[in-house]
Amino acid sequence: MYFMLPPSIELQPSQVILFELVYLSSKETTDDVIMGWGAFPVVNGNFEINTGKWKVPFLYGNVDFSTNKFKDVEQKYMRNIDEWLCNMYIEVKKIELFDFRDHSESISFTIPKKIFKLLEKQRKESITALKRNIIKEAEEESSSSTDSDKNFESSDDQISDEDIEQAINAAIAAQDPLSN
């Protein structure tokens, strides 16, 4: 996993990365169920980003937002071991943004079918709206020019259907997050 964190000067001791362990819906159940949660503090006592290998304890159930200190999490499972679910072991490495561009590891994820269909529908609607706007702007430009202006225009300055189609495709490619 990769996280973008604020610059060092803007780090605050209250910033944490919250993890949830979720039992996803299946043939047996139709609901996703949060089984447990754990929190990892982003900064240490010196207000520097925590790096190295860490153990993140997970507690049963939904996130308890009244727990605002790491020692409260420890006290919960020390008082009652049944509240403890498991430990997650992580390694945190700080990668500078300019190093990330040269990072060779591939990052990919699968979009659930429901969400993908919704994104595809939104994409098609935005493409249709974009095409309408471009055509409308082209029509407004051509209707706003006067007859005398048209006499001075050469055939090279005329907007062809091919030019409009290329502009639409370029605009779609620039705004489409799924095109890559």
PyMOL commands that set and color helices and strands:
alter all, ss='L'
color gray80, all
select helices_A, chain A and resi 8-10+70-79+81-83+97-100+113-144+147-152+155-157+161-175
alter helices_A, ss='H'
color red, helices_A
select strands_A, chain A and resi 16-23+33-41+52-60+84-92
alter strands_A, ss='S'
color yellow, strands_A
deselect
rebuild
show_as cartoon
